[in-house]
């Protein structure tokens, strides 16, 4: 059985896991977290249904890209993340919550990775850099959620219950650790650079508890 996609089987699977599944997870997280950050009503109804329809259209377009054309499939697929980023930007700015705009940087990396993935797959029949950028964005997103957003919930609970000394807040130190983690996964074929970034991120992560 063969699928009517312009991608090779491995590239199709990689793309759909990173830019299909992870994109949907990122959308769910953002559409849930942003109303909590801004105090605004969440996106729902027809706009939410439209976002879902656009995501689903991307999955169908990629699956049938050998029929509809790889360029058209790429445009439909990338459109979901672009529209999601635009909606998130509008809500964050309208809610005057500009300190959380940094999450859109990670989303921007995911969008760039998706575009590069399509360009590589169409021109060269494979997508090495697009895959690495996608993985880097995933690592940065997990690090940002686990290193900043979840601890902020913990900090708020501790502040209400007055346990004494509070843990250190998110700072540039944490941002450097997150950037190092992401760069170690997106450094291309330069393994020496990737190893250096990974070592820097490891040291920063190990040193982090000493700041608490």
PyMOL commands that set and color helices and strands:
alter all, ss='L'
color gray80, all
select helices_A, chain A and resi 9-38+45-63+65-68+70-94+98-124+128-161+172-185+191-211
alter helices_A, ss='H'
color red, helices_A
deselect
rebuild
show_as cartoon
